[in-house]
Amino acid sequence: MLAKQQAVIEWRDGQPYASAFQDVYFSTDNGLLETDYVFLQGNQLKNRWQSLNANTFTIAETGFGTGLNFLCAAKCWLETAPKEAKLHFVSVEKYPLGLLEITTALRLWPTLSALSEPFLAQYERLLKGTTSIRMFDNRIQLSLLIGDATEAYQSNDIKHTSPVVDAWFLDGFAPAKNPDIWQTALFKHMALLSNANTTFATFTSAGAVRRGLTDAGFAVIKQSGFGKKREMLRGYFAGAKDDS
Ligand SMILES: C[S@@+](CC[C@H](N)C(=O)[O-])C[C@H]1O[C@@H](n2cnc3c(N)ncnc32)[C@H](O)[C@@H]1O
């Protein structure tokens, strides 16, 4: 699908800010450390990848944004996972950043430049309708779906692209500022794409998210949040609830 609505970015102290949502793309304390703490450690990725038995591992994200989460996960994968295994990173973005904006945002992280430069060289193809690109000696596949997260994860296409998700990254601006992305339907479709080894992590601890995930069959754990955030949520799929 082609990008219909591009993100409108303001720069505050050199960091991207979404005026339409009155929210930041990542923690102003340190986006890189936030991604590591919330999403990578929250899903125990390093440990899981060091002892990976499977040939593939799938991460699915809501809200691709600047691609920071993707690049941090890619770096960790290349450093820890077995060489023959493949990471499939699926993300959905309703308001993609333009090439100039994403380039400016990613230049904030020089330690990622070996990964961000090859990614940026292919980014426009994703905006123009290519859904998947392969990078880093074919060890990583990025599928970027342009559109709404709930719609994408409930479509049949996703079941072909990625039948089982191993780890969910739930990112999408604060629930109070962007309730659209944190829908009960999203949590239910996450459950359909999860199995007994599936984990999730998110920066928020909002009650509606906690309840939605719990009702969908996820075991939800609250822990200390990153930076100014008091708490965050992480957990695993405990099995679909029996509605009968
Ligand atoms: C906090 S930012 C994500 C930051 C990102 N994960 C990163 O690594 O930079 C939230 C993202 O969710 C996107 N978004 C907001 N509503 C959405 C929706 N309904 N479906 C898909 N993406 C959405 C925003 O455009 C924004 O890029």
The ligand as a Tripos MOL2 file, in Angstrom:
@<TRIPOS>MOLECULE
LIG
   27    29     1     0     0
SMALL
NO_CHARGES

@<TRIPOS>ATOM
      1 C1          6.0420    6.5580   19.5090 C.3       1 LIG1
      2 S1          6.0780    6.4350   17.7620 S.3       1 LIG1
      3 C2          6.9160    4.9300   17.4590 C.3       1 LIG1
      4 C3          8.3950    5.0160   17.5570 C.3       1 LIG1
      5 C4          9.0490    3.9080   16.8220 C.3       1 LIG1
      6 N1          8.7300    2.5880   17.2730 N.3       1 LIG1
      7 C5         10.5320    4.1420   16.6400 C.2       1 LIG1
      8 O1         11.2940    3.1590   16.7910 O.co2     1 LIG1
      9 O2         10.8740    5.2600   16.2930 O.co2     1 LIG1
     10 C6          4.4350    5.8970   17.3860 C.3       1 LIG1
     11 C7          4.2170    5.6060   15.9160 C.3       1 LIG1
     12 O3          2.9060    5.0460   15.7260 O.3       1 LIG1
     13 C8          2.3800    5.5630   14.5200 C.3       1 LIG1
     14 N2          0.9200    5.4060   14.5400 N.ar      1 LIG1
     15 C9          0.0170    6.1810   15.1740 C.ar      1 LIG1
     16 N3         -1.2330    5.6930   15.0160 N.ar      1 LIG1
     17 C10        -1.1090    4.5690   14.2570 C.ar      1 LIG1
     18 C11        -2.0380    3.5930   13.7870 C.ar      1 LIG1
     19 N4         -3.3280    3.6730   14.0650 N.pl3     1 LIG1
     20 N5         -1.5580    2.5550   13.0690 N.ar      1 LIG1
     21 C12        -0.2110    2.4550   12.7870 C.ar      1 LIG1
     22 N6          0.7130    3.3450   13.2130 N.ar      1 LIG1
     23 C13         0.2700    4.3780   13.9460 C.ar      1 LIG1
     24 C14         2.8400    6.9960   14.5270 C.3       1 LIG1
     25 O4          2.7520    7.6070   13.2620 O.3       1 LIG1
     26 C15         4.2670    6.8600   15.0540 C.3       1 LIG1
     27 O5          5.1760    6.6850   14.0220 O.3       1 LIG1
@<TRIPOS>BOND
     1     1     2 1
     2     2     3 1
     3     2    10 1
     4     3     4 1
     5     4     5 1
     6     5     6 1
     7     5     7 1
     8     7     8 2
     9     7     9 1
    10    10    11 1
    11    11    12 1
    12    11    26 1
    13    12    13 1
    14    13    14 1
    15    13    24 1
    16    14    15 ar
    17    14    23 ar
    18    15    16 ar
    19    16    17 ar
    20    17    18 ar
    21    17    23 ar
    22    18    19 1
    23    18    20 ar
    24    20    21 ar
    25    21    22 ar
    26    22    23 ar
    27    24    25 1
    28    24    26 1
    29    26    27 1
@<TRIPOS>SUBSTRUCTURE
     1 LIG1         1 GROUP 0 **** ****
